[in-house]
């Protein structure tokens, strides 16, 4: 149980940050640092709580971050701030590299002389490249071809991992890296497939699948993922380690995912296939044995149950 801590959430107004904020704010003081480009917290009442403060700012502004860290003196830092989403990454590869590398450096540099309990570094499953079948944490990461804008995201995140673990080794910062595998659920904002499919299904709009729809993903419901993060915060054995956090039981093709969502939502949407104009990840299934053995992580939601809760939440939001 995390109690009586000062917790800094960079990018904390986003999808995952909002979920973490909801749980951690019960017994702790929370400071969110976010530019609000992806604002999920606006759909909640969290900012009305006295122990939650939001500071709007840029992760590339080192002086601002340093002054906030020096004043707030966090015990725990959860570093979620990043550029993500395939469309955004392809459109802004320079910003992607800067935010994901320099932004991570800024936060690490700001806290290196502070005594902290834990630093959670958010990476990505994309570090494993286009074909990732039951990959474990020791599996070779993939740098991918230079010049393809999509890979600026995975490369910048991988650089952030190396940087975080370098601060662990050189300065003794208690670093834990998590590699999320296709997280979905209520409150998601941005370009995720489930987010897009669900909204279109509820509105009975055309559901577009890019390519043949044979891409394979393992989907993890947000509550399961957040439970994995909480274990990373609580377990001493996690320090200095990287963990795949996902759910292998949520494995399905993109095409089948669209049909499942249409069925659960009782939607009249047409499912159509459109040309794919970007390099895609064809196969992504994690091995989560390390998270199970070291953390005691065990996902509880199967895909249908998670989708039912997600669709129910979006119906409420869209009807407001």
LINMO-V260583 format. One line per field, one symbol per residue. psi: psi as a letter, one per 30 degrees, with the letter a starting at -180 (. if undefined). A space follows every 50 residues. Layout:
psi->???
This chain:
psi->kjkhljkkjkgffadeeeeeeeeffeglkkkkjkfgejjfffglgeffkf gkkkjklkffieeeeeeeeeeeikekkjjfklklkeeeeeeieeeeeeef eeeeeeeeefffgkjlekjjkjblffffaejjjhklffkklkflkkfjee ffeeeeeeeeeeeefeeeeefgkikkkkjkjiklakfklbgkeeeeeeee eeghlkjkkkafggkkljkkkeeeeeeeeeeeeekeffkglkkkjajffh klleeeeeeeeeeefhlgkkklklkkglkljekjklkgeeeeeefgkjkf kleeeeeeeeeeeeeeeff.
